[in-house]
Amino acid sequence: MGKEHTDFELLKKGLKFMAFALPLLFLSPYLITLSFLNKENLMFFIFLFVGIIAGAGAIYFCFKGINTILKSIF
């Protein structure tokens, strides 16, 4: 049997992805809610666009982080 240890460098990389995702997970719903509170002016479109981009980024970084962490363990 060979050595079956966790690759700590890859684990650190996965945790960094998760650290990038954490603020986006809180920021995106806040920005989308803020956009719907400002329906009467131009800030609606700005906050909505930035909120959707932040939500997509949160999903991407969560997926990439979990995938990288699983690769480091197995």
BELLIN-V25662 format. One record per residue. RES is the residue in one letter. SS is DSSP state (H for helix, E for strand, L for the rest). PHI is phi in degrees with one decimal (999 if undefined). BURIAL is b if it has 16 or more other C-alpha atoms within 10 Angstrom, else e. Layout:
# BELLIN-V25662
res;ss;phi;burial
RES;SS;PHI;BURIAL
RES;SS;PHI;BURIAL
This chain:
# BELLIN-V25662
res;ss;phi;burial
M;L;999;e
G;L;-87.7;e
K;L;-72.3;e
E;L;-124.0;e
H;L;-109.1;e
T;L;-74.5;e
D;L;-81.4;e
F;H;-71.2;e
E;H;-67.3;e
L;H;-69.0;b
L;H;-64.7;b
K;H;-62.2;e
K;H;-63.6;b
G;H;-65.1;b
L;H;-68.7;b
K;H;-67.1;e
F;H;-60.4;b
M;H;-67.5;b
A;H;-68.1;e
F;H;-70.2;e
A;H;-75.6;b
L;H;-59.6;e
P;H;-65.1;e
L;H;-67.9;b
L;H;-64.9;b
F;H;-90.5;e
L;H;-74.1;b
S;H;-65.2;b
P;H;-66.1;b
Y;H;-65.0;e
L;H;-67.5;b
I;H;-68.3;b
T;H;-64.5;e
L;H;-63.2;b
S;H;-67.0;b
F;H;-74.1;e
L;H;-80.5;e
N;L;-113.7;e
K;L;-67.8;e
E;L;-83.8;e
N;L;-132.3;e
L;L;-68.3;e
M;H;-63.3;e
F;H;-56.2;b
F;H;-69.9;e
I;H;-66.2;e
F;H;-66.1;b
L;H;-65.7;b
F;H;-63.0;b
V;H;-66.8;b
G;H;-65.8;b
I;H;-67.9;e
I;H;-64.5;e
A;H;-65.4;b
G;H;-65.6;b
A;H;-65.9;e
G;H;-65.6;b
A;H;-64.3;b
I;H;-64.2;e
Y;H;-63.5;e
F;H;-67.3;b
C;H;-65.2;b
F;H;-62.3;b
K;H;-65.0;b
G;H;-66.9;b
I;H;-65.3;b
N;H;-63.1;e
T;H;-68.4;b
I;H;-64.5;b
L;H;-65.2;e
K;H;-64.7;e
S;H;-72.7;b
I;H;-81.6;e
F;L;-100.1;e
